[in-house]
Amino acid sequence: MNIAGYFVKNSIISWMFTLILLIGGILSFSGLGQLEDPPFTIKDAVVVTMYPGATSTEVEEEVTYPVEKAIQALPYVDDIVSLSTPGMSQITVTMKRTYGPDELPQIWDELRRKVGDMTSQLPPGASTPLVNDDFGDVYGIMYMVSGANYDYKDLQDYVDYVRREIELVPGVGKVNLAGAQTEQVFIEISIRKLATFNLDPALITSLLNSQNMVTSAGNIQIAGDQLTIRPTGAFKSVAELGDLIIPGTTGDKLIYLKDVATISRGYEEIPSNLISFNQNQAINIGVSFTSGVNVVEVGKAIEQRLQEIDYARPAGMIIDSIYNQPQEVDKSVSSFVWNLIMAVVIVVVVLLVFMGLKSGILIGLILFLTCLGTFILMKQAEIELQRISLGALIIALGMLVDNAIVVVEGILMGRKKGLSTLESAQEIVGQTMWPLLGATVIAITAFAPIGLSPDSTGEFAASLFWVLLFSLFLSWITAITITPFFAQLFFGKEGEKQVEGEDNDPYKGAFFNAYKALLDFCLRFKWPTVIVVVVLFVLSVVGFGYVKQSFFPPSSTPIFLVDVWMPEGTDIRETQKSVQEMESMARDTDAVTFVSSSVGKGFQRFMLTYSPEKNYGAYAQIAVRTTDAVTSDAAMSSLRKGVEQAFPQAQFKFKKLEIGPSTDAKIEARILGADPDVLRSIAADIQEIFNDTPGTVNVRHDWRDRVKYIEPNFNETQARRLGINKADIDQTLEFAFAGLSFGLYREGTTLLPIVGRLPEQERIDIDSLESLRIWSPSLKSYIPIQQVVNGFSVKFEDPIIQRRDKKRTLTVFADADFEYDILPAELFAKIKPQVEALELPSGYELQWGGEYESSGDAQEALFASLPMGYLIMFLITVFLFNSVKKPLVIWCCVPLALIGITSGLLFLGKPFGFMALLGMLSLSGMLLKNGIVLLDQINADITAGKEVYQAVFDSTVSRVRPVCMAAVTTILGVAPLISDVFFESMAAVVMFGLGVATVLTLLIVPVLYVIFFNVKYRDYKEF
């Protein structure tokens, strides 16, 4: 008695196993986490160091270089990309792709220690480097709080309240704010009044710093009690600042701060980030989730909490979302679940039509239980319901019924021969159990390169491998255990009675007769058949060169982003004014539901595949949502035409949200070298090539245009006589125009910087430089600044210096125009030879980034493990047949799938991308599985005593129905995915590739077998 007999005879065990799958699967499905896209680890951290007053070159040489050198000592580092701008160094550190979420926290700690240890090497004035390893945090809900008649203080008060409430919702990880403005206390001191009273501004600074400082006054023991001494004098209101007495004046009259200064509260004059929603100033609340939760349920809990506290929302203040991952996930998962249900229904209907009512219901039941069992294993492995895992289930559906079809088919054939259901089950399971296991392992191994790929793309698609592993292995278990048990319940115990003299051939009828004639023809003319197939294969290889190439497709979420680059050096407030006009144009565009903008930097990361832009005053990002995905393209075209005409001085990049790991631009040409002038010259040549190539858009480079700066020519000799040094000049100029920090004003939990500056009328324009006065310690009075400055010069400098792996790197970007019918890979193929034909000076080199690099890295990681995977698959076939020739028969048919793949992609006009590549891998597993079962049947027939040619012919005929059924169910099962932007290319590959390859397998495998083993042809009607 084999395992099939055990489960047939022990019904309690079979029912218990069934109930475990049924009940456990339903409970596991309801408890699975739900996400839109699978999580993958962002292996980046950003090290930020402030160096106020330094030029970009000084920042690069004095801060960026030593920090890079310290970071490079870490053995985990893959790439170091730095951005040096005036006063700030930003270094992005990318760790090697082999490190995952378990190792990274410790690596970030080591990074902090390395950076901390070298802090003493930084120049005076440079801040302590800040290591931000939360760079990869994803804020799946992006709320915008806005109000037409409310200032930032009102918005901030409400936002703080909402933030505290949301943080208490179970499943919420972090709540982060963006766009909130820093409130300050401004002391506008008139130089004219200071000169009138002959006051040293340093005295006022010292008083403000010391008066409001929290210091200890000690304590005293009185009558055994220890009493703390707390003197009065600290400021209790902003108004009290004006009553600060300034000492050192002559006469009896007291001088108060309010006599020489105007004191007020306000917001920082030059903000770092400004956010708006529908043209109203706004504060962004980003909400991230804890790992493994059902974001749909957490999203509902957050919405419920917001409704409960809605009474506290001021009238006219609006809280809306620009991106709500729970809602997007709910739509996405619901769509995929419906696709899954449709696929199951399609498979069952096909089985009912071709295998009969009972057989169809039986295999449909086994399929249903296998899917439920897969949910149990997914729950244990903490794999959420998301785009990849649900897609894997749909892809697996056709393969899941393969094993059950083989067993049920064998049972039916055995019953027709007069065997009982138990005997039939034992016979077919005993014969096919190990070949089916080997074939299943091979189908699983075909996806192993995905699960073993160490890069972010492999991590993104890893759940595809694990779900297929669980489901396919479980399908083998259910096929040899509960399938025979239910077969006896459905078909009864006894077999069909044999009638003497009746034709008991189970393979009769028009379909089988037609197939026998076709197979006979191919075997008779075996060499012409092989030649025809080889010619078709060669044509498919040639035709594949005409297939469009892509990496990952854009998302179907109806949101598009507009990156806006004003001329470098543009003040952030001027950038905002221009963006407000652009927003107005966007709101007037048809089908637009909302418009939001972030000026100064990108939005917070709201998708794993979205990379926010760093801080630039001349940069802004506009998010536009339309009614649906269909209207997005029209809205993008309309808005682009309008803004490009209205703002010719700006650069724009229109882009949809990405699915899968994305890059800054689809096409990136990196130039490495030392001299900025040479780098810019080479970049100009490359930009010219990009611009001259039809279909390119968003051509730019990351060093931007050089900007003007004012250089006061310091007269050191005269300054020394007057007791003035360079620091005095710097502080005077900063105080006059930007404002100088005078300490902090404490107000409860809020610490407000005290900023001293000139009144507006004294700092309003460049002419103020000429009339500026500076305090002379030697003369104890104010003097014109011209006495220590020999005029002011206007010069140009590089505002941005980019480095990659400690080398200066200028990157030229370009994208494929969405209004052209051209993919980035096609455009890159046109551009690449032209750019590489440029002669670069000695010491300069060209590197390609963008989609070319990402796709290459992904394929390199995939193909690194591919040979081992295919070696294992080949060895399994060798072990199964104890032969090399027989596996070669099967393996020769695997490449023939390309005939169907090429024709399918060209016919449907789908691109070949990463997911299509995965589809090709799955095809190899399916074809090998069919070939193994066929050759196993040939071996069984030969062992039973059949003549070799008859065994080949009869075995192939006996495998027609199960192989065709498996192919048809797989093809129709993935059919719903043909309309999904992410899976469409994979679906096309599987449908056409499997369809053509199945036909070829049923014809070419027997042809190759008789060729390899030199089997003589016989007319099939003779036996």
ABEGO torsion letter per residue (X at the ends): XBAAAAAAABAAAAAAAAAAAAAAAAAAAAABBBBABBBBBBABBBBBBBBBGBBAAAAAAAAAAAAAAAAAABAABABBBBBBBBGBBBBBBBBBAABBAAAAAAAAAAAAAAAAAAAAABBBGBBBBBBBAAAABBBABBBBBBBAABBAAAAAAAAAAAAAAAAABBGBABBBBBGBBBBBBBBBBBAAAAAAAGBBAAAAAAAAAAAABBBBAEBBBBGGBBBBBBBBGBBABAAAAAABBBBGBBEABBBBAAAABBBBBBBBABBABBBBBGGBBBBBBBBBBBBGBBAAAAAAAAAAAAAAAAAABBBGBBBBBABBAAAAAAAAAAAAAAAAAAAAAAAAAAAAAAAEAAAAAAAAAAAAAAAAAAAAAAAAAGBBBBAAAAAAAAAAAAAAAAAAAAAAAAAAAAAAAGBBAAAAAAAAAAAAAAAAAAAAAAAAAAAAAAAABABAAAAAAAAAAAAAAAAAAAAAAAAABAAAAAAAAAAEABBBBBBBGBBABABBEAAAAAAAAAAAAAAABAAAAAAAAAAAAAAAAAAAAABBBBBBBBBABBBBBBBBBBBBGBBAAAAAAAAAAAAAAAAABBGBABBBBBBGBBBBBABAABBBBBBBAABBBBBBBBABAAAAAAAAAAAAAAAAAABAABBBBBBBBBBEBBBABABBBBBBEABAAAAAAAAAAAAAAAAABBGBBGBBBAAEBBBBBBBBBBBAAAAAAAGBBAAAAAAAAAAAAAEBBAEBBBBEABBBBBBBBBBAAAAABAAAAAABBBBBAAAGBBBBAAAABBEBBBBBBBABBBBBGGBBBBBBBBBBBAABBBBAAAAAAAAAAAAAABBBBBGBBBBBBEAAAAAAAAAAAAAAAAAAAAAAAAAAAAAAAGBAAAAAAAAAAAAAAAAAAAAAAAAAGBBBBAAAAAAAAAAAAAAAAAAAAAAAAAAAAAAAGBBAAAAAAAAAAAAAAAAAAAAAAAAAAAAAAAABAAAAAAAAAAAAAAAAAAAAAAAAAAAAAAAAAGBBBBBAAAX
